[in-house]
């Protein structure tokens, strides 16, 4: 009887250990850029701001992530009927076909391969900012499609942007949630992303360009 109980307990412990390793060790792990890249962009009928804002992500785990769904959420405090405590949540479009963006498969990152994905925040595609909830200046910019991310991240008494990722583990089929840091206005950096990394290669300021004789970058 004792041997039976010992074997039963050992079997459960082994199964739990195997489950924990598969769920927490040998799994995909989505990592996000610590900053938001801001670069110049050609004006289009859909976006007259002259800038594009992008975030970057990678699978820094050991297994591929499949059927990946990504969303960007803006949270603004201090607006609406309960201004002091209310957080207003708005989905920022990542695709012209809807708010979320899908990637069939994200392979683990390797030194020899980039395997990183850059997503553009389509701020001027969001219809929400034309509603009476927002200040007149925001509504006017939204109508003219000249909104900047800085305009949104300085709304209310506090504002943050967060990237949310749902992905399935290729091996176990388990769905996992990955959430980025809460980006604020100070996390916006002018410059492109490094090709093999998540960092933004910051451009020199206008004063620095004037001093060094550099011309402005026209990244599109």
VENKADA-V842021 format. One line per field, one symbol per residue. psi: psi as a letter, one per 30 degrees, with the letter a starting at -180 (. if undefined). A space follows every 10 residues. Layout:
psi=???
//
This chain:
psi=eeeeeeeeee eeeeeeeeee efffdilljk klkflkkklk lkklffjgfg lkkklklljg aflkklhkkk lkkkkkkgla eieefkjkkk kkkfkfglel kkkekjlkkl efkehlkkkk jiegfjfegf lfflleeeee eeefhgklee eegglafkkl kkkkkklkke efgkklkkkl ljkaeffkkj llkkeilflk jkllleeeee efgklkkhk.
//
